[in-house]
Amino acid sequence: MSSTQQTEVGYVVSSRDFLVYLDGLPTIKVNDMVESDTGLRGWVTSTFEDKIEVLMLDEGAIKPKQEFRRLTNRLGINVGDFLLGRAVNSLGVPIDGKGLLSRTKTNLNLELDREALGIESREFIANQFLTGITLIDTLIPLGRGQRELVLGDAHSGKTGFLIDIVVNQKNTGVICVLASIGKPAVVVRNLIDTLRLNKALDYNVIIATSSSEPPPLIFLTPKTAFTIAEYFQKKGKDVLLILDDLGSHAKIYREISLLSNKSPGRESYPGDMFYQHAHLLERAGNFLPEYGGGSITALPVIELSLSDFTTLIPTNLMSMTDGHLLFKAGLRSQGQTPAIDLSLSVSRVGRQTQDQMTNLLSTRVRQVLSAAADLETISRFSLELPPETQLILKRRELIMEILKQDPLTAIPKQIQAILLALPFTTFLQNKNRSFVEKYKVIISEAFLKHPQLIPITKSITKLKTDEELIKLLEAAGAVLAKLCP
């Protein structure tokens, strides 16, 4: 960089909290960094004819006519494998008390605000992203490179569900990047402790900003998370990126925008709110080998108030993702875990990544659940129900019990299929929900360890239809009856 740029300076015209306006700095650009004579850093967010707008990254007093100089670097972060197992803030500064990052010569400095790669870099999403959670992998499957919105009430189990998915990626080669946006510091600490206890830190990078930090730092959190995810994706890795949550991010951006006198739009959010989030989520996807290969599967999160998902930010996010998982606190209070409303959740990409047998089984299960929902109202007004109706309602009861899953447990894909096919066999025909609750774990382990049942588990990948699986399980009924007296 030339000496002219190195010595370029500007002076404070006005300041408002973390927002500063400078004059001077004639060749400065958006996302360039500046530093005050007292060492406070900021980055340029807008340029006008007579001044430039700067958001401060460090807290401290700013005085009128104070001098700022232009820095040689732009807004960015040092990335590398040294980030694995660490928790940093949105500027890459460690916050986990483990000391300085052990950087190597191969580390890169990447800009935070980057354009998403175009359609020419993308590859068809054909591989399933396995979560180890039966309800997701079978009924609302995710593809590697998909963007799936996670939304729901407070205390509906969203965070626990996300931690389960992260822990279940152990030994799969997936890198997990978790962005905690403006959460209390104790929440971040609990997250780190949970991952450490489950030996899941080694393949995780946590980017966290607490609610007490300056709004510009909180605003940068998802940008930093995507930049780190892109580093691993370009190395050919499959990355899971969790943004928790974009509702907080939107509120922070609204605060910044209102302070800088941008015209408020719907619900007082700035007019470019949609752009801010779409610009981020477009960076996820499944990429061709010449663009690094690998994938970024994004799970943005937003908390709803009173199950109202018709407000601006949730509807914005729904329109820019490939489906959504709707959590309900009411379902959780009834004992359903994960508390996902199946009738209102959708995955627009995941079904194309499933094998044919699982896809057919999923359709069969969904048909039972849908038919049972229609018949449930009628059954309340009738004392005697036809046998067909009783069978559908009983199967729904068994399926819903099978879909319940304890926290921090992963169920292999083949076992998921076996459990969901069992309600269609004579073995479970006369059994109730409490039987399934009592013997579900025993049945799962039997199909992994019992010499007469292991061949069925191994043959699942070769099956073409769900009918074939049901016939195999029908034949195994005698063995299961001995295991579950």
N, C-alpha and C positions, 0 to 999 in steps of 0.2 A: 504494500500500500504506500502511496506517495506521502512525502513529509507534509504536504498541504493538508491532506486528510487527517493525518495524525495530530496536527496541531489545531484543527478546526474546533472552534468553541462557540457556545451560545450562552445567553443570559436569561434568567428567570423573569418572565413578564408577569405571570400570576400563578398561584398555586391554590389547589383546593383539596385538602386531605392528601390522597395518594396520586392525585392528578396534577401535572405540572405543565405549563405552557412556556416555551422558550422562543427567543428570536435568535437570529444568526444561523450557524450550521448550514450553509447554502447547498451543499451536495448530499445532505443526509437523506436516507430512505427509510420507509416503513420496515420495522423489525431490526434496525440498527440499534446498537447499544450506546448509552451515554453514561457519564459518571460525573458527579459533582465534585467540587474541590474538597469536600469533606469525606469523599469515598462512597457516597450513596449511588447505587446503580438504578437505571431505568431503561425502558425500551420504547422506541418511537412507534406509536399506533396510528397517527394521522399527520399529514403535512398540509398546511394551508399557505396562502400567499404571504402572509405576514408573520406566521408563527408555526411551531410544531407542537404536537401533543405527545406527552410522555407519561407512561404509567410507571410508578416507582416500585422497584422490587425490594428495596430496603426501607425500613422505617427510620425516620429522623426528621429534624427541623429543616425546612426549606425557606430561604429568605429571598425577598425581592432583589433582583440584579445579581443573584448568586451565579457563579460561573460553572458551566457544564462543558466537558470536553467529549469529543466523539471517541469511542473505543474502536479498536481494529476488528474485534469480533462482533458477529451478529447474534441475535437471540438463539441460543442453542444449548446442547447438553453433551457431555462426554459419555459415550456408550461403549460397552464391551462386555465380555463374559464375566468380568469382575462384578457386575451388578447382580448376578444370580445369588439368591440367598440374602439379599440386602434390602433395606427399606430406606428410601431417599425422598426428599421433597421435590417440588417441580423444577428446581434448578440443579438437581443431582447431588445435593448436599446430604450426607448420611444423617438419619434421625433415629437409628436403632441402637446407638451407644456402642457399636462395635469398632469405632475408630475410623480412620480415613479409608477410602476405597483403594484397593491394591491395583492401581492402573498399570497397564502394560504398554509397550511400544505400539501395539496393534490397535489401541483404542482410537475411536473416531470422535470428532465433534460434529454432530448433526444439527441442522436448524430445526426448530420446533414447528414452525408454521410452514408445512410443505404441501404442495399440490398432490392430490391423489393420482395414482397411476391410471392411465386411460384404459379404454376397453381392449386395446391391442395387447395389453399386458396380462389380461385375465384369462383364466382357464375355467371350463365348465365344472361346476361343483358336483363331483361324483362320489366322493368318499364321505362316509358317515362320521360324525364327531360323537364318539361314545362317551356318555356321562356316567355309566354304571347305575343309572336310575331308571327303573323299569318303565315308569310312566312316560318319561321323555324318549328313551331309546326306541320304544315300540310304538307309542301312540302319537307323539309330537317330535319326531326325529330331527336332529340338527345335522347340517352338512358342514364339512371343514371349509371355512371361508364365509359362512353365513353370518348375518347380523340379526340377532333375535332379541327383541325388547323384553325385559323382565319388569312387569309392573304390578302393583297391588297395594293394599292397605298397609298401614304401619302394623307391625307385629303379626304379619301373615307368614313369616318364615322365609322371606326372600334371601336374607343374608346367610342363614344356615344352609339353604339349598345351594347357594353359590360356593360356599366353603366345601360342601360335599363334592361338588363337581371338581373343584381344584384338587382336593385330597385324592379323588379317584383317578387323577391323571398320573399318579405315581407309576413309574416304570413304563410309561407309554411313549416317552420321548417328547411329549408336549411341554412347551414352555408357557408358564402362566404369568401374566402381567396384571396386577390388581391396582386400580386407581381408586383411592379413597378421597373423595372430593369434599372438603370442608366438614369433615366429621369431628366429633370430640376426640381429643388425644387418647382417652381411655379406650375408645372403640378400636383405634389403630393398634394400640398395645395388645388388646385382647385377640385381634386378628393374627398378629405376629406370634403370640403365645400358642394359639390353637394350631397354626401351621407347624410350629416347632414341635409341639407334642405329638403331632401325627407324622413327623419326619417328612414334611412336604415343603420345607423352605428351600431345599437345594435347587429346585427347578422353578422357583418363584422370584419375581421382582415386585416389590411393593412401592408404589408412588403415593405418598399421602401428604395432604395439607390439612391442618386442623382448622376448626372454625374460628380460632383466635388469630390466625395469620392474615396478612394484608390481602384484600380481595384480588389484586393482580396475580399473586402467587397461586391462589385457589383457582382462578380462571385458567391458568396455564396447565393445571394438573392433567386433564385428558390429552392435551397436545403432547406433553412429555411422555405419557403412557403409550400413545400411538408411535412416537418416534422410537422408543425402546422396542416396541413390538415389531416395527419395521426392520430394525437392525437384525433381530433373530430370524424374521421371515426371509430376509435376503441371504441368510446363511442356509436356507432350505428347511428351516424348522417350521413345524405347525405350532401356532401360538394361540392361546386363549386369552382374550383381553376382556376384563370386566371393568366397567365404568360405573362406580357407585357413589353418588347417583347424579344423573344429568338434570334433575329438578333443582338441586342445589346449585349446579353450574349455571343454569339459566337465571336463577335469582341473583347470583353474583354478577353476571353479565348485565342484568337489568340495573343493578346498583351502579356499576361502572358507567353505563350508557347515560343514565339519568344525571349523574354527576358531570358528564361531559356535554350536557345539553342536547343530546340526541332526541329527536321527536319520539315520544312514547306511542306505541301502537296498541293492539289488543292486549288487555290485561296489563297494560303499562310496559310490556316487553318491547325492546327495540325492533325496528322493522327488519333487521337482518338476523333475527334470532334463528329462523329456519336455516339460513345459510351457515351460521356458526356450527350447528350440529350436523348438518348434511356434509359440510366440508370435512368434518372429523370422520364421520362414519363411512364416507366413501373410501377412506384409506384401508378399510378391511376388505378381504376378498381372498380368492384362490388364484395364485399367480403362476405364469408360465416359467419353465426352467431358465430361459434367458433373462428373466427379471428376478432371479434368485430362487424361483420355486417357492415351496412353503405356502403357508396360508395364515391369515389372521381371522379367527372366529371371534366376533365382537358380541358381548352381552351387555348392552347399556341397561341401566336400572333407573326406574323412576317410581317414587312413592306417590300414591294417590290419596286424596282426602275423600273419605266417605264413598269409596268405589266409583267416583265420578271421573271417567276417562274421556270426557268430551271437552275438557279444557285445552288451552292452546298447546302447551308443551307435550302432553301425552299424545295428542292427535298428530302433531308435527312428527314426533318420533315414530309413531305407527306407520306414517306414510313413507318414511325413509329406511325402514327395516324390512326384513324378509319374513316377518311373523312376530307373534308376541305370546308370552306366557302370563296369564292373568292369575295372580294370587289373591285369595280371599281369607280374611281373618276368621270369618264365620265357618269356613270349611276346616280351618285349623282347630277351632274350638270344638268341632265335632270329631276330632281325632284323625282327620285325613292329612297325611304328610307324604310328599309335599302337598300343600293346600292349593293346588292348581285347578281352576275351573276348566274342565275339558271341553265343555260346550262353547266356551268363549275364547279358547286359545287356539292358535293356528301356527303352522310352519309351512311357508310357501315353497321352500327349497328342499327340506329334509326328506320328503317322501321319495324323491328321485334317487336318493343315496341308499335306500334300503334294498336288501335282497328281496326277491319275489315272494318267498315263503313268508317272511316277516310282514311284508306289505299286505298280503292276503289275510294273515292272522289279525293284523291291526284293523283292517276293514271289518272283519267279522266281529271283533270286540266292540268297535265303535257302533256297529249296527245294533248289538245287544243293548248297549248303554243308551242309545237314542230311543229304541223301542220301549225300553223300561221306563224312560222319562215320560213318554207319551202315555204309558199304561198306568203309571203310578197314581195319577189323579183319579182315573176310573176305579182303581182298586180300593180307594178310600170309601167309595159309595157302594161297594158290592161285598156281600158276605161270602159268597162262593164264587171263586174265579175258575175259568176253564184251565185245564192242565197246561196248555201252551203258554198262557199268561203267567201261571205260577212258575213255569220253567224259566221264562225270560227274567222275571223278577229275582228268582233265586240265583241265576247266573250273574246278574248285575251285582248282587250282594257279595258273591264270591270274588268277582273281578275287582271290586272296589277294595276288598280286604287284601287281595294280592298286590294291588297298586300301592298300598301303604308301605313305606320303607323307613326304617330307623335311621337316624342321623349317622353319618360317617360309616356307612356300609355300601359296598359296591357289589352289584349282582352281575355276573358274566352274561353276555348277550344270549348265549344258548339257553341258560337257565331262565332268563326272562321269558323267552318264547315258550319253554316247557310249562312254566307256571301259568301263563295266560291261556295255554291250550287245554290245561287240565279241567277247567269248568265245563268243557264240551265233551268230556268223557263220562262213562258210567261210574268211574271211581268216585267222582265228586257229586254225582247226581243227587244222592240223598244226604249229603253233608251240608253243614251250615257254616256261617261266618266264623264262629268260635273254633271249629275244627281246623279251618285254614289258618287262623291266627296261631293255634297251638302247634301245628305240624309244618308250617311253611318252611322254616329253617331246616328241619329234619329232611324234608323232601328235597330241598335245594342241595344239601350236602350229599344225599344219597345219589343224585344224578351225577355228582362229581367223583364219588368214591366207590359206590356199590358195583361189583363186577358185572352184574346182570343189567345194570342201568347205564353204565358208562358208554357202551356202544351206541345207545340212542343219542346221548349228548354229542358224541363225535360225528354222528351221521347228519346232524341238523344242517350243516353248511351245504350238504348235497341235495337236500330236499327241495322240491319245486313248488309244492302247494302245502297249505295248512292242513288239508285233509290227510296227507301222508303222515304228518306229525301226530295228528289226533289218533290215527290207526296204530302207530307205534306205541303211543301212551296207553291206548286201550289194552294192548297186549301186555303192558307192564303193570296192569292193575293189580294182579295177584301179588306181585313183589311189594308194591306200595301198600297193599292192605296188611301185609305182615309187619311192615315198618311203622305203620300208623294204626294201631289196634283201636 
